[in-house]
């Protein structure tokens, strides 16, 4: 019995190492700290918003799909590497939203309503760098209008906290 126990104990560290290696994170990107609930406080005009910052393709593609509700001052901001004409739709999106399109300087250029399950794209008129989805009526109800700005410094910090380079999205 003792020889079998010794043999078992001699291979135990190797087995534990192999198991831990097999279950480890093999991403080459470091895991970055996030805010407690993955939302970051960023201002738009004079209003504070708790924003989720959608960066990787899986987040930008899913957006706010399947959500049944969103808190009054919460939203999701979408970042793009280069200014471009944008179009968003509401496939599998349960809640009515407004979308604001911002240029690379963080200036709000356009606001449009979007309706649940409407798969027609809501296009920006010009090239834009960022898009912010909020509950429908939020921009109007909070006095946020075309010409107001998105706090790009706070957005850059959120991008850093997500483990990304702000420069990749035109941020400093």
C-alpha positions as a Markdown table, in Angstrom:
| # | Residue | x | y | z |
|---|---|---|---|---|
| 1 | Unk | 0.0 | 0.0 | 0.0 |
| 2 | Unk | 2.8 | 2.4 | 0.9 |
| 3 | Unk | 4.6 | 2.0 | -2.5 |
| 4 | Unk | 1.4 | 2.8 | -4.4 |
| 5 | Unk | 0.8 | 5.8 | -2.2 |
| 6 | Unk | 4.4 | 7.1 | -2.8 |
| 7 | Unk | 4.0 | 6.5 | -6.5 |
| 8 | Unk | 0.7 | 8.4 | -6.5 |
| 9 | Unk | 2.2 | 11.3 | -4.6 |
| 10 | Unk | 5.1 | 11.4 | -6.9 |
| 11 | Unk | 2.9 | 12.0 | -10.0 |
| 12 | Unk | 0.4 | 14.2 | -8.2 |
| 13 | Unk | 2.2 | 17.5 | -8.9 |
| 14 | Unk | 2.5 | 16.6 | -12.6 |
| 15 | Unk | -1.2 | 15.7 | -12.8 |
| 16 | Unk | -2.2 | 18.9 | -11.1 |
| 17 | Unk | 0.1 | 21.0 | -13.3 |
| 18 | Unk | -1.3 | 19.4 | -16.5 |
| 19 | Unk | -4.9 | 19.9 | -15.3 |
| 20 | Unk | -4.3 | 23.6 | -14.5 |
| 21 | Unk | -2.6 | 24.1 | -17.8 |
| 22 | Unk | -5.4 | 22.5 | -19.7 |
| 23 | Unk | -8.0 | 24.7 | -18.0 |
| 24 | Unk | -6.1 | 27.9 | -18.2 |
| 25 | Unk | -6.8 | 31.0 | -20.3 |
| 26 | Unk | -4.9 | 30.7 | -23.5 |
| 27 | Unk | -5.7 | 34.2 | -24.7 |
| 28 | Unk | -2.7 | 36.2 | -25.7 |
| 29 | Unk | -4.4 | 39.4 | -24.5 |
| 30 | Unk | -4.1 | 40.1 | -20.8 |
| 31 | Unk | -7.3 | 40.0 | -18.8 |
| 32 | Unk | -8.0 | 43.6 | -17.8 |
| 33 | Unk | -9.8 | 44.8 | -14.7 |
| 34 | Unk | -13.3 | 46.0 | -15.4 |
| 35 | Unk | -15.7 | 48.2 | -13.4 |
| 36 | Unk | -17.6 | 46.2 | -10.8 |
| 37 | Unk | -20.6 | 45.7 | -13.2 |
| 38 | Unk | -18.9 | 46.2 | -16.5 |
| 39 | Unk | -20.4 | 49.7 | -16.8 |
| 40 | Unk | -18.4 | 53.0 | -16.8 |
| 41 | Unk | -19.7 | 56.4 | -15.9 |
| 42 | Unk | -19.2 | 58.7 | -18.9 |
| 43 | Unk | -20.8 | 62.0 | -19.5 |
| 44 | Unk | -22.8 | 63.1 | -22.6 |
| 45 | Unk | -23.4 | 66.8 | -22.6 |
| 46 | Unk | -24.0 | 67.5 | -18.9 |
| 47 | Unk | -25.5 | 64.1 | -18.1 |
| 48 | Unk | -23.8 | 61.1 | -16.5 |
| 49 | Unk | -24.5 | 57.7 | -18.1 |
| 50 | Unk | -23.5 | 54.2 | -16.9 |
| 51 | Unk | -22.3 | 52.8 | -20.2 |
| 52 | Unk | -21.3 | 49.4 | -21.3 |
| 53 | Unk | -18.5 | 49.7 | -23.8 |
| 54 | Unk | -18.9 | 47.4 | -26.7 |
| 55 | Unk | -15.5 | 46.7 | -28.3 |
| 56 | Unk | -15.0 | 43.2 | -29.6 |
| 57 | Unk | -17.1 | 42.0 | -32.6 |
| 58 | Unk | -19.2 | 39.6 | -30.5 |
| 59 | Unk | -20.3 | 42.5 | -28.2 |
| 60 | Unk | -20.9 | 45.0 | -31.0 |
| 61 | Unk | -22.9 | 42.4 | -32.9 |
| 62 | Unk | -25.1 | 41.4 | -30.0 |
| 63 | Unk | -25.5 | 44.9 | -28.6 |
| 64 | Unk | -28.6 | 45.1 | -26.5 |
| 65 | Unk | -30.4 | 42.1 | -28.0 |
| 66 | Unk | -32.7 | 40.0 | -25.8 |
| 67 | Unk | -32.7 | 42.5 | -22.9 |
| 68 | Unk | -36.1 | 43.1 | -21.4 |
| 69 | Unk | -35.3 | 46.4 | -19.8 |
| 70 | Unk | -32.5 | 48.9 | -19.2 |
| 71 | Unk | -32.0 | 51.3 | -16.2 |
| 72 | Unk | -33.0 | 54.9 | -16.9 |
| 73 | Unk | -29.4 | 56.3 | -17.2 |
| 74 | Unk | -27.7 | 53.3 | -18.7 |
| 75 | Unk | -26.7 | 52.7 | -22.2 |
| 76 | Unk | -24.2 | 51.0 | -24.6 |
| 77 | Unk | -21.5 | 52.8 | -26.5 |
| 78 | Unk | -20.1 | 51.3 | -29.7 |
| 79 | Unk | -16.5 | 52.1 | -30.8 |
| 80 | Unk | -15.1 | 51.8 | -34.2 |
| 81 | Unk | -11.4 | 51.9 | -35.3 |
| 82 | Unk | -12.1 | 54.3 | -38.2 |
| 83 | Unk | -14.9 | 56.9 | -38.9 |
| 84 | Unk | -17.5 | 55.3 | -41.1 |
| 85 | Unk | -21.1 | 55.5 | -42.1 |
| 86 | Unk | -23.0 | 53.4 | -39.6 |
| 87 | Unk | -26.2 | 51.5 | -39.6 |
| 88 | Unk | -27.8 | 49.8 | -36.7 |
| 89 | Unk | -30.9 | 47.6 | -36.5 |
| 90 | Unk | -33.1 | 46.1 | -33.8 |
| 91 | Unk | -33.0 | 42.4 | -34.5 |
| 92 | Unk | -34.0 | 40.5 | -31.4 |
| 93 | Unk | -34.1 | 43.8 | -29.4 |
| 94 | Unk | -37.0 | 44.0 | -27.0 |
| 95 | Unk | -36.8 | 47.6 | -25.8 |
| 96 | Unk | -37.3 | 50.8 | -27.8 |
| 97 | Unk | -34.1 | 52.8 | -28.1 |
| 98 | Unk | -32.6 | 56.0 | -29.3 |
| 99 | Unk | -29.2 | 56.0 | -31.0 |
| 100 | Unk | -26.9 | 58.9 | -31.1 |
| 101 | Unk | -24.1 | 59.0 | -33.6 |
| 102 | Unk | -20.8 | 60.9 | -32.7 |
| 103 | Unk | -17.9 | 62.1 | -34.8 |
| 104 | Unk | -14.3 | 61.4 | -33.9 |
| 105 | Unk | -14.2 | 64.5 | -31.7 |
| 106 | Unk | -17.0 | 63.2 | -29.6 |
| 107 | Unk | -19.6 | 65.7 | -31.0 |
| 108 | Unk | -23.1 | 64.4 | -31.2 |
| 109 | Unk | -24.2 | 64.7 | -34.8 |
| 110 | Unk | -27.5 | 62.8 | -35.1 |
| 111 | Unk | -30.2 | 61.1 | -32.9 |
| 112 | Unk | -32.7 | 58.6 | -34.2 |
| 113 | Unk | -35.5 | 56.5 | -32.5 |
| 114 | Unk | -35.3 | 52.7 | -33.0 |
| 115 | Unk | -38.2 | 50.3 | -32.5 |
| 116 | Unk | -38.2 | 46.7 | -31.1 |
| 117 | Unk | -37.6 | 44.0 | -33.8 |
| 118 | Unk | -37.3 | 46.5 | -36.6 |
| 119 | Unk | -34.7 | 45.1 | -38.9 |
| 120 | Unk | -34.4 | 48.1 | -41.2 |
| 121 | Unk | -31.0 | 49.8 | -40.6 |
| 122 | Unk | -31.0 | 53.2 | -39.0 |
| 123 | Unk | -28.2 | 54.9 | -41.0 |
| 124 | Unk | -26.0 | 57.8 | -40.0 |
| 125 | Unk | -26.0 | 60.6 | -42.6 |
| 126 | Unk | -22.2 | 61.0 | -42.4 |
| 127 | Unk | -19.1 | 59.2 | -41.2 |
| 128 | Unk | -19.1 | 58.6 | -37.5 |
| 129 | Unk | -16.7 | 57.1 | -34.9 |
| 130 | Unk | -19.0 | 56.2 | -32.0 |
| 131 | Unk | -22.7 | 55.3 | -31.4 |
| 132 | Unk | -24.6 | 55.4 | -28.2 |
| 133 | Unk | -27.8 | 53.5 | -27.6 |
| 134 | Unk | -30.1 | 54.7 | -24.8 |
| 135 | Unk | -33.7 | 54.1 | -23.8 |
| 136 | Unk | -36.0 | 55.8 | -26.2 |
| 137 | Unk | -36.6 | 59.4 | -25.2 |
| 138 | Unk | -33.5 | 59.7 | -23.0 |
| 139 | Unk | -31.7 | 62.3 | -25.2 |
| 140 | Unk | -34.8 | 64.5 | -25.3 |
| 141 | Unk | -35.8 | 64.0 | -21.7 |
| 142 | Unk | -32.3 | 64.9 | -20.5 |
| 143 | Unk | -31.7 | 67.8 | -22.8 |
| 144 | Unk | -28.9 | 66.1 | -24.7 |
| 145 | Unk | -28.9 | 67.4 | -28.2 |
| 146 | Unk | -26.9 | 67.6 | -31.4 |
| 147 | Unk | -23.7 | 69.5 | -30.7 |
| 148 | Unk | -23.2 | 68.1 | -27.2 |
| 149 | Unk | -20.1 | 66.1 | -26.6 |
| 150 | Unk | -19.2 | 62.6 | -25.3 |
| 151 | Unk | -16.4 | 62.7 | -22.6 |
| 152 | Unk | -13.7 | 61.1 | -24.7 |
| 153 | Unk | -11.2 | 61.1 | -21.8 |
| 154 | Unk | -13.5 | 59.0 | -19.7 |
| 155 | Unk | -14.2 | 56.8 | -22.7 |
| 156 | Unk | -10.5 | 56.3 | -23.3 |
| 157 | Unk | -10.1 | 55.2 | -19.6 |
| 158 | Unk | -12.9 | 52.7 | -20.0 |
| 159 | Unk | -11.3 | 51.3 | -23.1 |
| 160 | Unk | -8.0 | 50.9 | -21.2 |
| 161 | Unk | -9.9 | 49.2 | -18.3 |
| 162 | Unk | -11.2 | 46.7 | -20.9 |
| 163 | Unk | -7.6 | 45.9 | -21.9 |
| 164 | Unk | -7.7 | 47.7 | -25.2 |
| 165 | Unk | -5.7 | 50.5 | -26.7 |
| 166 | Unk | -7.7 | 53.8 | -26.9 |
| 167 | Unk | -5.5 | 54.9 | -29.8 |
| 168 | Unk | -7.1 | 52.0 | -31.8 |
| 169 | Unk | -10.4 | 53.9 | -31.7 |
| 170 | Unk | -9.1 | 57.5 | -32.3 |
| 171 | Unk | -8.9 | 58.2 | -28.5 |
| 172 | Unk | -6.0 | 59.6 | -26.5 |
